[in-house]
């Protein structure tokens, strides 16, 4: 596949996602909430791992 075909395919997939999110605004909110929870869970797990007392 040539570079212009690759760029066109990337733009098509981006526009498809943006069109989907424009048509489904509640799904955008759910994605944001999921991203927020995932970003916070890494910090919570890391803080628990650092408080374990060794032998």
PDBQT receptor file of N, H, CA, C and O in Angstrom, charges set to zero:
ATOM      1  N   UNK A   1       0.851  -1.172   0.000  1.00  0.00    +0.000 N 
ATOM      2  CA  UNK A   1       0.000   0.000   0.000  1.00  0.00    +0.000 C 
ATOM      3  C   UNK A   1       0.898   1.238   0.000  1.00  0.00    +0.000 C 
ATOM      4  O   UNK A   1       1.898   1.283   0.717  1.00  0.00    +0.000 OA
ATOM      5  N   UNK A   2       0.547   2.219  -0.789  1.00  0.00    +0.000 N 
ATOM      6  H   UNK A   2      -0.266   2.182  -1.371  1.00  0.00    +0.000 HD
ATOM      7  CA  UNK A   2       1.363   3.425  -0.871  1.00  0.00    +0.000 C 
ATOM      8  C   UNK A   2       1.090   4.329   0.328  1.00  0.00    +0.000 C 
ATOM      9  O   UNK A   2       0.149   4.109   1.090  1.00  0.00    +0.000 OA
ATOM     10  N   UNK A   3       1.926   5.341   0.477  1.00  0.00    +0.000 N 
ATOM     11  H   UNK A   3       2.691   5.519  -0.142  1.00  0.00    +0.000 HD
ATOM     12  CA  UNK A   3       1.800   6.248   1.617  1.00  0.00    +0.000 C 
ATOM     13  C   UNK A   3       0.500   7.039   1.560  1.00  0.00    +0.000 C 
ATOM     14  O   UNK A   3      -0.123   7.276   2.595  1.00  0.00    +0.000 OA
ATOM     15  N   UNK A   4       0.083   7.450   0.368  1.00  0.00    +0.000 N 
ATOM     16  H   UNK A   4       0.589   7.257  -0.473  1.00  0.00    +0.000 HD
ATOM     17  CA  UNK A   4      -1.170   8.212   0.271  1.00  0.00    +0.000 C 
ATOM     18  C   UNK A   4      -2.371   7.338   0.614  1.00  0.00    +0.000 C 
ATOM     19  O   UNK A   4      -3.328   7.818   1.221  1.00  0.00    +0.000 OA
ATOM     20  N   UNK A   5      -2.332   6.054   0.231  1.00  0.00    +0.000 N 
ATOM     21  H   UNK A   5      -1.554   5.664  -0.262  1.00  0.00    +0.000 HD
ATOM     22  CA  UNK A   5      -3.418   5.147   0.591  1.00  0.00    +0.000 C 
ATOM     23  C   UNK A   5      -3.447   4.929   2.096  1.00  0.00    +0.000 C 
ATOM     24  O   UNK A   5      -4.525   4.844   2.685  1.00  0.00    +0.000 OA
ATOM     25  N   UNK A   6      -2.287   4.837   2.726  1.00  0.00    +0.000 N 
ATOM     26  H   UNK A   6      -1.411   4.906   2.248  1.00  0.00    +0.000 HD
ATOM     27  CA  UNK A   6      -2.212   4.660   4.172  1.00  0.00    +0.000 C 
ATOM     28  C   UNK A   6      -2.769   5.880   4.877  1.00  0.00    +0.000 C 
ATOM     29  O   UNK A   6      -3.533   5.750   5.834  1.00  0.00    +0.000 OA
ATOM     30  N   UNK A   7      -2.391   7.078   4.411  1.00  0.00    +0.000 N 
ATOM     31  H   UNK A   7      -1.770   7.183   3.634  1.00  0.00    +0.000 HD
ATOM     32  CA  UNK A   7      -2.905   8.302   5.025  1.00  0.00    +0.000 C 
ATOM     33  C   UNK A   7      -4.416   8.402   4.853  1.00  0.00    +0.000 C 
ATOM     34  O   UNK A   7      -5.116   8.823   5.774  1.00  0.00    +0.000 OA
ATOM     35  N   UNK A   8      -4.920   8.024   3.695  1.00  0.00    +0.000 N 
ATOM     36  H   UNK A   8      -4.351   7.682   2.947  1.00  0.00    +0.000 HD
ATOM     37  CA  UNK A   8      -6.360   8.059   3.456  1.00  0.00    +0.000 C 
ATOM     38  C   UNK A   8      -7.076   7.076   4.373  1.00  0.00    +0.000 C 
ATOM     39  O   UNK A   8      -8.132   7.397   4.917  1.00  0.00    +0.000 OA
ATOM     40  N   UNK A   9      -6.515   5.883   4.551  1.00  0.00    +0.000 N 
ATOM     41  H   UNK A   9      -5.657   5.622   4.108  1.00  0.00    +0.000 HD
ATOM     42  CA  UNK A   9      -7.117   4.886   5.436  1.00  0.00    +0.000 C 
ATOM     43  C   UNK A   9      -7.130   5.387   6.874  1.00  0.00    +0.000 C 
ATOM     44  O   UNK A   9      -8.104   5.172   7.595  1.00  0.00    +0.000 OA
ATOM     45  N   UNK A  10      -6.052   6.059   7.301  1.00  0.00    +0.000 N 
ATOM     46  H   UNK A  10      -5.261   6.234   6.715  1.00  0.00    +0.000 HD
ATOM     47  CA  UNK A  10      -6.000   6.605   8.658  1.00  0.00    +0.000 C 
ATOM     48  C   UNK A  10      -7.049   7.692   8.841  1.00  0.00    +0.000 C 
ATOM     49  O   UNK A  10      -7.724   7.737   9.869  1.00  0.00    +0.000 OA
ATOM     50  N   UNK A  11      -7.192   8.563   7.854  1.00  0.00    +0.000 N 
ATOM     51  H   UNK A  11      -6.644   8.526   7.019  1.00  0.00    +0.000 HD
ATOM     52  CA  UNK A  11      -8.191   9.625   7.947  1.00  0.00    +0.000 C 
ATOM     53  C   UNK A  11      -9.596   9.050   7.955  1.00  0.00    +0.000 C 
ATOM     54  O   UNK A  11     -10.460   9.552   8.673  1.00  0.00    +0.000 OA
ATOM     55  N   UNK A  12      -9.841   8.006   7.171  1.00  0.00    +0.000 N 
ATOM     56  H   UNK A  12      -9.139   7.598   6.588  1.00  0.00    +0.000 HD
ATOM     57  CA  UNK A  12     -11.156   7.376   7.154  1.00  0.00    +0.000 C 
ATOM     58  C   UNK A  12     -11.496   6.781   8.509  1.00  0.00    +0.000 C 
ATOM     59  O   UNK A  12     -12.625   6.919   8.982  1.00  0.00    +0.000 OA
ATOM     60  N   UNK A  13     -10.522   6.114   9.146  1.00  0.00    +0.000 N 
ATOM     61  H   UNK A  13      -9.605   6.002   8.762  1.00  0.00    +0.000 HD
ATOM     62  CA  UNK A  13     -10.801   5.505  10.447  1.00  0.00    +0.000 C 
ATOM     63  C   UNK A  13     -11.005   6.585  11.507  1.00  0.00    +0.000 C 
ATOM     64  O   UNK A  13     -11.852   6.426  12.386  1.00  0.00    +0.000 OA
ATOM     65  N   UNK A  14     -10.248   7.674  11.443  1.00  0.00    +0.000 N 
ATOM     66  H   UNK A  14      -9.559   7.802  10.729  1.00  0.00    +0.000 HD
ATOM     67  CA  UNK A  14     -10.420   8.759  12.400  1.00  0.00    +0.000 C 
ATOM     68  C   UNK A  14     -11.774   9.434  12.215  1.00  0.00    +0.000 C 
ATOM     69  O   UNK A  14     -12.448   9.754  13.194  1.00  0.00    +0.000 OA
ATOM     70  N   UNK A  15     -12.173   9.650  10.966  1.00  0.00    +0.000 N 
ATOM     71  H   UNK A  15     -11.626   9.390  10.171  1.00  0.00    +0.000 HD
ATOM     72  CA  UNK A  15     -13.451  10.295  10.732  1.00  0.00    +0.000 C 
ATOM     73  C   UNK A  15     -14.594   9.373  11.129  1.00  0.00    +0.000 C 
ATOM     74  O   UNK A  15     -15.637   9.844  11.582  1.00  0.00    +0.000 OA
ATOM     75  N   UNK A  16     -14.414   8.075  10.967  1.00  0.00    +0.000 N 
ATOM     76  H   UNK A  16     -13.566   7.693  10.599  1.00  0.00    +0.000 HD
ATOM     77  CA  UNK A  16     -15.446   7.128  11.375  1.00  0.00    +0.000 C 
ATOM     78  C   UNK A  16     -15.635   7.170  12.879  1.00  0.00    +0.000 C 
ATOM     79  O   UNK A  16     -16.769   7.168  13.359  1.00  0.00    +0.000 OA
ATOM     80  N   UNK A  17     -14.543   7.207  13.629  1.00  0.00    +0.000 N 
ATOM     81  H   UNK A  17     -13.622   7.208  13.239  1.00  0.00    +0.000 HD
ATOM     82  CA  UNK A  17     -14.632   7.272  15.087  1.00  0.00    +0.000 C 
ATOM     83  C   UNK A  17     -15.264   8.599  15.514  1.00  0.00    +0.000 C 
ATOM     84  O   UNK A  17     -16.136   8.622  16.383  1.00  0.00    +0.000 OA
ATOM     85  N   UNK A  18     -14.828   9.692  14.909  1.00  0.00    +0.000 N 
ATOM     86  H   UNK A  18     -14.119   9.673  14.204  1.00  0.00    +0.000 HD
ATOM     87  CA  UNK A  18     -15.392  10.986  15.293  1.00  0.00    +0.000 C 
ATOM     88  C   UNK A  18     -16.872  11.084  14.929  1.00  0.00    +0.000 C 
ATOM     89  O   UNK A  18     -17.658  11.677  15.668  1.00  0.00    +0.000 OA
ATOM     90  N   UNK A  19     -17.252  10.499  13.786  1.00  0.00    +0.000 N 
ATOM     91  H   UNK A  19     -16.613  10.017  13.186  1.00  0.00    +0.000 HD
ATOM     92  CA  UNK A  19     -18.669  10.485  13.420  1.00  0.00    +0.000 C 
ATOM     93  C   UNK A  19     -19.479   9.649  14.411  1.00  0.00    +0.000 C 
ATOM     94  O   UNK A  19     -20.576  10.039  14.811  1.00  0.00    +0.000 OA
ATOM     95  N   UNK A  20     -18.933   8.501  14.802  1.00  0.00    +0.000 N 
ATOM     96  H   UNK A  20     -18.041   8.185  14.477  1.00  0.00    +0.000 HD
ATOM     97  CA  UNK A  20     -19.634   7.641  15.757  1.00  0.00    +0.000 C 
ATOM     98  C   UNK A  20     -19.825   8.363  17.089  1.00  0.00    +0.000 C 
ATOM     99  O   UNK A  20     -20.913   8.333  17.665  1.00  0.00    +0.000 OA
ATOM    100  N   UNK A  21     -18.765   9.010  17.576  1.00  0.00    +0.000 N 
ATOM    101  H   UNK A  21     -17.882   9.034  17.109  1.00  0.00    +0.000 HD
ATOM    102  CA  UNK A  21     -18.866   9.714  18.857  1.00  0.00    +0.000 C 
ATOM    103  C   UNK A  21     -19.787  10.925  18.754  1.00  0.00    +0.000 C 
ATOM    104  O   UNK A  21     -20.460  11.274  19.724  1.00  0.00    +0.000 OA
ATOM    105  N   UNK A  22     -19.824  11.566  17.594  1.00  0.00    +0.000 N 
ATOM    106  H   UNK A  22     -19.278  11.282  16.806  1.00  0.00    +0.000 HD
ATOM    107  CA  UNK A  22     -20.743  12.683  17.406  1.00  0.00    +0.000 C 
ATOM    108  C   UNK A  22     -22.187  12.193  17.455  1.00  0.00    +0.000 C 
ATOM    109  O   UNK A  22     -23.061  12.873  17.992  1.00  0.00    +0.000 OA
ATOM    110  N   UNK A  23     -22.431  11.019  16.894  1.00  0.00    +0.000 N 
ATOM    111  H   UNK A  23     -21.720  10.467  16.458  1.00  0.00    +0.000 HD
ATOM    112  CA  UNK A  23     -23.781  10.462  16.882  1.00  0.00    +0.000 C 
ATOM    113  C   UNK A  23     -24.173   9.832  18.219  1.00  0.00    +0.000 C 
ATOM    114  O   UNK A  23     -25.363   9.666  18.488  1.00  0.00    +0.000 OA
ATOM    115  N   UNK A  24     -23.206   9.480  19.056  1.00  0.00    +0.000 N 
ATOM    116  H   UNK A  24     -22.239   9.616  18.838  1.00  0.00    +0.000 HD
ATOM    117  CA  UNK A  24     -23.472   8.825  20.335  1.00  0.00    +0.000 C 
ATOM    118  C   UNK A  24     -22.732   9.561  21.456  1.00  0.00    +0.000 C 
ATOM    119  O   UNK A  24     -21.708   9.070  21.931  1.00  0.00    +0.000 OA
ATOM    120  N   UNK A  25     -23.217  10.708  21.884  1.00  0.00    +0.000 N 
ATOM    121  H   UNK A  25     -24.049  11.107  21.499  1.00  0.00    +0.000 HD
ATOM    122  CA  UNK A  25     -22.496  11.493  22.901  1.00  0.00    +0.000 C 
ATOM    123  C   UNK A  25     -22.410  10.802  24.260  1.00  0.00    +0.000 C 
ATOM    124  O   UNK A  25     -21.463  11.049  25.006  1.00  0.00    +0.000 OA
ATOM    125  N   UNK A  26     -23.369   9.946  24.602  1.00  0.00    +0.000 N 
ATOM    126  H   UNK A  26     -24.139   9.745  23.996  1.00  0.00    +0.000 HD
ATOM    127  CA  UNK A  26     -23.300   9.245  25.887  1.00  0.00    +0.000 C 
ATOM    128  C   UNK A  26     -22.138   8.254  25.896  1.00  0.00    +0.000 C 
ATOM    129  O   UNK A  26     -21.533   8.014  26.941  1.00  0.00    +0.000 OA
ATOM    130  N   UNK A  27     -21.826   7.681  24.741  1.00  0.00    +0.000 N 
ATOM    131  H   UNK A  27     -22.317   7.875  23.891  1.00  0.00    +0.000 HD
ATOM    132  CA  UNK A  27     -20.708   6.768  24.640  1.00  0.00    +0.000 C 
ATOM    133  C   UNK A  27     -19.395   7.506  24.879  1.00  0.00    +0.000 C 
ATOM    134  O   UNK A  27     -18.463   6.946  25.458  1.00  0.00    +0.000 OA
ATOM    135  N   UNK A  28     -19.317   8.757  24.437  1.00  0.00    +0.000 N 
ATOM    136  H   UNK A  28     -20.073   9.212  23.967  1.00  0.00    +0.000 HD
ATOM    137  CA  UNK A  28     -18.121   9.565  24.682  1.00  0.00    +0.000 C 
ATOM    138  C   UNK A  28     -17.940   9.775  26.185  1.00  0.00    +0.000 C 
ATOM    139  O   UNK A  28     -16.818   9.714  26.688  1.00  0.00    +0.000 OA
ATOM    140  N   UNK A  29     -19.026  10.020  26.898  1.00  0.00    +0.000 N 
ATOM    141  H   UNK A  29     -19.938  10.070  26.490  1.00  0.00    +0.000 HD
ATOM    142  CA  UNK A  29     -18.955  10.170  28.352  1.00  0.00    +0.000 C 
ATOM    143  C   UNK A  29     -18.508   8.886  29.021  1.00  0.00    +0.000 C 
ATOM    144  O   UNK A  29     -17.732   8.918  29.976  1.00  0.00    +0.000 OA
ATOM    145  N   UNK A  30     -18.994   7.750  28.526  1.00  0.00    +0.000 N 
ATOM    146  H   UNK A  30     -19.624   7.724  27.751  1.00  0.00    +0.000 HD
ATOM    147  CA  UNK A  30     -18.588   6.461  29.091  1.00  0.00    +0.000 C 
ATOM    148  C   UNK A  30     -17.105   6.198  28.842  1.00  0.00    +0.000 C 
ATOM    149  O   UNK A  30     -16.411   5.685  29.720  1.00  0.00    +0.000 OA
ATOM    150  N   UNK A  31     -16.617   6.544  27.659  1.00  0.00    +0.000 N 
ATOM    151  H   UNK A  31     -17.181   6.961  26.946  1.00  0.00    +0.000 HD
ATOM    152  CA  UNK A  31     -15.191   6.377  27.368  1.00  0.00    +0.000 C 
ATOM    153  C   UNK A  31     -14.334   7.265  28.266  1.00  0.00    +0.000 C 
ATOM    154  O   UNK A  31     -13.275   6.847  28.734  1.00  0.00    +0.000 OA
ATOM    155  N   UNK A  32     -14.795   8.485  28.503  1.00  0.00    +0.000 N 
ATOM    156  H   UNK A  32     -15.655   8.825  28.123  1.00  0.00    +0.000 HD
ATOM    157  CA  UNK A  32     -14.054   9.386  29.381  1.00  0.00    +0.000 C 
ATOM    158  C   UNK A  32     -14.003   8.839  30.801  1.00  0.00    +0.000 C 
ATOM    159  O   UNK A  32     -12.955   8.876  31.446  1.00  0.00    +0.000 OA
ATOM    160  N   UNK A  33     -15.128   8.333  31.289  1.00  0.00    +0.000 N 
ATOM    161  H   UNK A  33     -15.979   8.303  30.765  1.00  0.00    +0.000 HD
ATOM    162  CA  UNK A  33     -15.182   7.769  32.640  1.00  0.00    +0.000 C 
ATOM    163  C   UNK A  33     -14.271   6.559  32.755  1.00  0.00    +0.000 C 
ATOM    164  O   UNK A  33     -13.563   6.407  33.751  1.00  0.00    +0.000 OA
ATOM    165  N   UNK A  34     -14.282   5.694  31.744  1.00  0.00    +0.000 N 
ATOM    166  H   UNK A  34     -14.857   5.817  30.936  1.00  0.00    +0.000 HD
ATOM    167  CA  UNK A  34     -13.414   4.525  31.744  1.00  0.00    +0.000 C 
ATOM    168  C   UNK A  34     -11.943   4.932  31.755  1.00  0.00    +0.000 C 
ATOM    169  O   UNK A  34     -11.138   4.345  32.477  1.00  0.00    +0.000 OA
ATOM    170  N   UNK A  35     -11.601   5.920  30.966  1.00  0.00    +0.000 N 
ATOM    171  H   UNK A  35     -12.255   6.397  30.379  1.00  0.00    +0.000 HD
ATOM    172  CA  UNK A  35     -10.227   6.414  30.938  1.00  0.00    +0.000 C 
ATOM    173  C   UNK A  35      -9.823   6.979  32.294  1.00  0.00    +0.000 C 
ATOM    174  O   UNK A  35      -8.706   6.753  32.759  1.00  0.00    +0.000 OA
ATOM    175  N   UNK A  36     -10.722   7.704  32.916  1.00  0.00    +0.000 N 
ATOM    176  H   UNK A  36     -11.629   7.888  32.538  1.00  0.00    +0.000 HD
ATOM    177  CA  UNK A  36     -10.450   8.265  34.240  1.00  0.00    +0.000 C 
ATOM    178  C   UNK A  36     -10.225   7.164  35.268  1.00  0.00    +0.000 C 
ATOM    179  O   UNK A  36      -9.276   7.234  36.049  1.00  0.00    +0.000 OA
ATOM    180  N   UNK A  37     -11.084   6.151  35.277  1.00  0.00    +0.000 N 
ATOM    181  H   UNK A  37     -11.855   6.094  34.643  1.00  0.00    +0.000 HD
ATOM    182  CA  UNK A  37     -10.935   5.048  36.230  1.00  0.00    +0.000 C 
ATOM    183  C   UNK A  37      -9.642   4.273  36.006  1.00  0.00    +0.000 C 
ATOM    184  O   UNK A  37      -8.960   3.904  36.962  1.00  0.00    +0.000 OA
ATOM    185  N   UNK A  38      -9.307   4.026  34.740  1.00  0.00    +0.000 N 
ATOM    186  H   UNK A  38      -9.861   4.325  33.963  1.00  0.00    +0.000 HD
ATOM    187  CA  UNK A  38      -8.075   3.297  34.451  1.00  0.00    +0.000 C 
ATOM    188  C   UNK A  38      -6.839   4.090  34.851  1.00  0.00    +0.000 C 
ATOM    189  O   UNK A  38      -5.865   3.514  35.337  1.00  0.00    +0.000 OA
ATOM    190  N   UNK A  39      -6.867   5.390  34.654  1.00  0.00    +0.000 N 
ATOM    191  H   UNK A  39      -7.657   5.858  34.259  1.00  0.00    +0.000 HD
ATOM    192  CA  UNK A  39      -5.705   6.199  35.023  1.00  0.00    +0.000 C 
ATOM    193  C   UNK A  39      -5.536   6.258  36.536  1.00  0.00    +0.000 C 
ATOM    194  O   UNK A  39      -4.408   6.344  37.020  1.00  0.00    +0.000 OA
ATOM    195  N   UNK A  40      -6.623   6.214  37.289  1.00  0.00    +0.000 N 
ATOM    196  H   UNK A  40      -7.539   6.144  36.896  1.00  0.00    +0.000 HD
ATOM    197  CA  UNK A  40      -6.536   6.248  38.744  1.00  0.00    +0.000 C 
ATOM    198  C   UNK A  40      -6.196   4.884  39.328  1.00  0.00    +0.000 C 
ATOM    199  O   UNK A  40      -5.563   4.806  40.380  1.00  0.00    +0.000 OA
ATOM    200  N   UNK A  41      -6.605   3.813  38.664  1.00  0.00    +0.000 N 
ATOM    201  H   UNK A  41      -7.120   3.876  37.809  1.00  0.00    +0.000 HD
ATOM    202  CA  UNK A  41      -6.356   2.474  39.221  1.00  0.00    +0.000 C 
ATOM    203  C   UNK A  41      -4.867   2.143  39.226  1.00  0.00    +0.000 C 
ATOM    204  O   UNK A  41      -4.404   1.444  40.127  1.00  0.00    +0.000 OA
ATOM    205  N   UNK A  42      -4.119   2.618  38.263  1.00  0.00    +0.000 N 
ATOM    206  H   UNK A  42      -4.495   3.186  37.531  1.00  0.00    +0.000 HD
ATOM    207  CA  UNK A  42      -2.681   2.381  38.257  1.00  0.00    +0.000 C 
ATOM    208  C   UNK A  42      -2.009   3.001  39.470  1.00  0.00    +0.000 C 
ATOM    209  O   UNK A  42      -1.127   2.388  40.071  1.00  0.00    +0.000 OA
ATOM    210  N   UNK A  43      -2.410   4.193  39.830  1.00  0.00    +0.000 N 
ATOM    211  H   UNK A  43      -3.126   4.692  39.341  1.00  0.00    +0.000 HD
ATOM    212  CA  UNK A  43      -1.850   4.857  41.007  1.00  0.00    +0.000 C 
ATOM    213  C   UNK A  43      -2.246   4.128  42.287  1.00  0.00    +0.000 C 
ATOM    214  O   UNK A  43      -1.429   3.983  43.197  1.00  0.00    +0.000 OA
ATOM    215  N   UNK A  44      -3.474   3.675  42.360  1.00  0.00    +0.000 N 
ATOM    216  H   UNK A  44      -4.137   3.792  41.620  1.00  0.00    +0.000 HD
ATOM    217  CA  UNK A  44      -3.943   2.966  43.557  1.00  0.00    +0.000 C 
ATOM    218  C   UNK A  44      -3.203   1.646  43.734  1.00  0.00    +0.000 C 
ATOM    219  O   UNK A  44      -2.816   1.299  44.850  1.00  0.00    +0.000 OA
ATOM    220  N   UNK A  45      -3.006   0.921  42.667  1.00  0.00    +0.000 N 
ATOM    221  H   UNK A  45      -3.320   1.202  41.760  1.00  0.00    +0.000 HD
ATOM    222  CA  UNK A  45      -2.290  -0.354  42.756  1.00  0.00    +0.000 C 
ATOM    223  C   UNK A  45      -0.829  -0.117  43.128  1.00  0.00    +0.000 C 
ATOM    224  O   UNK A  45      -0.265  -0.874  43.918  1.00  0.00    +0.000 OA
ATOM    225  N   UNK A  46      -0.217   0.912  42.575  1.00  0.00    +0.000 N 
ATOM    226  H   UNK A  46      -0.675   1.526  41.934  1.00  0.00    +0.000 HD
ATOM    227  CA  UNK A  46       1.173   1.212  42.880  1.00  0.00    +0.000 C 
ATOM    228  C   UNK A  46       1.342   1.611  44.333  1.00  0.00    +0.000 C 
ATOM    229  O   UNK A  46       2.341   1.252  44.955  1.00  0.00    +0.000 OA
ATOM    230  N   UNK A  47       0.389   2.346  44.888  1.00  0.00    +0.000 N 
ATOM    231  H   UNK A  47      -0.423   2.638  44.382  1.00  0.00    +0.000 HD
ATOM    232  CA  UNK A  47       0.515   2.749  46.289  1.00  0.00    +0.000 C 
ATOM    233  C   UNK A  47       0.353   1.559  47.213  1.00  0.00    +0.000 C 
ATOM    234  O   UNK A  47       0.993   1.515  48.264  1.00  0.00    +0.000 OA
ATOM    235  N   UNK A  48      -0.478   0.599  46.859  1.00  0.00    +0.000 N 
ATOM    236  H   UNK A  48      -0.998   0.635  46.005  1.00  0.00    +0.000 HD
ATOM    237  CA  UNK A  48      -0.643  -0.606  47.671  1.00  0.00    +0.000 C 
ATOM    238  C   UNK A  48       0.622  -1.464  47.634  1.00  0.00    +0.000 C 
ATOM    239  O   UNK A  48       1.001  -2.050  48.648  1.00  0.00    +0.000 OA
ATOM    240  N   UNK A  49       1.262  -1.540  46.502  1.00  0.00    +0.000 N 
ATOM    241  H   UNK A  49       0.954  -1.064  45.678  1.00  0.00    +0.000 HD
ATOM    242  CA  UNK A  49       2.458  -2.369  46.358  1.00  0.00    +0.000 C 
ATOM    243  C   UNK A  49       3.614  -1.793  47.158  1.00  0.00    +0.000 C 
ATOM    244  O   UNK A  49       4.470  -2.544  47.626  1.00  0.00    +0.000 OA
ATOM    245  N   UNK A  50       3.659  -0.486  47.324  1.00  0.00    +0.000 N 
ATOM    246  H   UNK A  50       2.965   0.124  46.944  1.00  0.00    +0.000 HD
ATOM    247  CA  UNK A  50       4.784   0.106  48.033  1.00  0.00    +0.000 C 
ATOM    248  C   UNK A  50       4.613   0.037  49.554  1.00  0.00    +0.000 C 
ATOM    249  O   UNK A  50       5.576   0.281  50.281  1.00  0.00    +0.000 OA
ATOM    250  N   UNK A  51       3.420  -0.288  50.053  1.00  0.00    +0.000 N 
ATOM    251  H   UNK A  51       2.638  -0.486  49.462  1.00  0.00    +0.000 HD
ATOM    252  CA  UNK A  51       3.212  -0.329  51.505  1.00  0.00    +0.000 C 
ATOM    253  C   UNK A  51       3.307  -1.720  52.091  1.00  0.00    +0.000 C 
ATOM    254  O   UNK A  51       3.081  -1.899  53.288  1.00  0.00    +0.000 OA
ATOM    255  N   UNK A  52       3.642  -2.728  51.266  1.00  0.00    +0.000 N 
ATOM    256  H   UNK A  52       3.826  -2.584  50.294  1.00  0.00    +0.000 HD
ATOM    257  CA  UNK A  52       3.775  -4.093  51.767  1.00  0.00    +0.000 C 
ATOM    258  C   UNK A  52       5.085  -4.208  52.528  1.00  0.00    +0.000 C 
ATOM    259  O   UNK A  52       6.151  -3.896  51.998  1.00  0.00    +0.000 OA
ATOM    260  N   UNK A  53       4.996  -4.662  53.786  1.00  0.00    +0.000 N 
ATOM    261  H   UNK A  53       4.129  -4.916  54.216  1.00  0.00    +0.000 HD
ATOM    262  CA  UNK A  53       6.199  -4.812  54.614  1.00  0.00    +0.000 C 
ATOM    263  C   UNK A  53       6.907  -6.113  54.273  1.00  0.00    +0.000 C 
ATOM    264  O   UNK A  53       6.271  -7.159  54.141  1.00  0.00    +0.000 OA
ATOM    265  N   UNK A  54       8.188  -6.048  54.134  1.00  0.00    +0.000 N 
ATOM    266  H   UNK A  54       8.705  -5.198  54.241  1.00  0.00    +0.000 HD
ATOM    267  CA  UNK A  54       8.968  -7.252  53.810  1.00  0.00    +0.000 C 
ATOM    268  C   UNK A  54       9.388  -8.003  55.065  1.00  0.00    +0.000 C 
ATOM    269  O   UNK A  54       9.190  -7.507  56.175  1.00  0.00    +0.000 OA
ATOM    270  N   UNK A  55       9.962  -9.182  54.908  1.00  0.00    +0.000 N 
ATOM    271  H   UNK A  55      10.123  -9.584  54.007  1.00  0.00    +0.000 HD
ATOM    272  CA  UNK A  55      10.386  -9.987  56.075  1.00  0.00    +0.000 C 
ATOM    273  C   UNK A  55      11.601  -9.418  56.770  1.00  0.00    +0.000 C 
ATOM    274  O   UNK A  55      12.067  -9.984  57.759  1.00  0.00    +0.000 OA
TER     275      UNK A  55
